[in-house]
Structures are given as C-alpha cells and as structure tokens.
Amino acid sequence: MFKELDVVVLKKAVPGTSIPAGAEGVIVHIHSVPRTAYMVEFCNDAGQTMDLVSLLPSQIALTQPLRRAA
C-alpha cells in the first residue's frame, strides 16, 4: 500500500503527540511484525523533526510520492 519515502497526511491527531490532523509527514520505515505499521517523520517548516510516530495504515493517507533524484 505505502512505500518508504511516501508523503502522507495524518487523518486524525494522535493522542500524546503534538502532530495535528492534516499534518504531512514522510514514511521512513515500515514495520511488518506484529502487523503492518509505518514510522512517519513529521517536520516543521525549518526541516526540524517535530515527531517520529508509528502509525497504522488506517491513520494516514497518501498525498504524493516523494520525487527521487534521477
């Protein structure tokens, strides 16, 4: 479904984090055990990491694939 470096949007705020619903982040790792989950990095406008959160597929939506250098 999702791949590493995909840009995703958070569907709902996650309790215990400072990340609001609608925030965009990048998938930096994919967990497969005990079930599929995605480690998503959320950054501020200056590029500093705000939070790194493991999320279920139902918590995120794809916005656009990150463009990779050729």
VENDA-V686993 format. One record per pair of residues at least 4 apart in sequence whose ideal C-beta (glycine too) atoms are under 7 Angstrom apart, sorted by sequence separation. I is the first residue (numbers start at 1). J is the second residue. If there is no record, write none. Layout:
BEGIN
I_J + I_J
END
This chain:
BEGIN
2_6 + 19_23 + 32_36 + 43_47 + 44_48 + 55_59 + 14_19 + 31_36 + 43_48 + 55_60 + 2_8 + 13_19 + 31_37 + 43_49 + 44_50 + 13_20 + 43_50 + 13_21 + 30_38 + 31_39 + 41_49 + 42_50 + 10_19 + 12_21 + 42_51 + 11_21 + 29_39 + 10_21 + 27_38 + 28_39 + 41_52 + 10_22 + 9_22 + 10_23 + 27_40 + 28_41 + 39_52 + 40_53 + 26_40 + 9_24 + 10_25 + 25_40 + 26_41 + 39_54 + 40_55 + 25_41 + 7_24 + 8_25 + 25_42 + 37_54 + 38_55 + 37_55 + 7_26 + 8_27 + 23_42 + 37_56 + 40_60 + 5_26 + 6_27 + 36_57 + 5_27 + 38_60 + 4_27 + 19_42 + 31_54 + 3_27 + 4_28 + 2_27 + 4_29 + 4_30 + 19_50 + 8_40 + 18_50 + 19_51 + 18_51 + 17_51 + 19_53 + 2_38 + 17_53 + 14_53 + 24_63 + 26_66 + 12_59 + 11_59 + 10_59 + 11_60 + 10_60 + 11_61 + 9_60 + 8_60 + 9_61 + 8_61 + 8_62 + 9_63 + 2_57 + 8_63 + 1_57 + 6_62 + 7_63 + 7_64 + 6_65 + 7_66 + 2_62 + 6_66 + 5_66
END
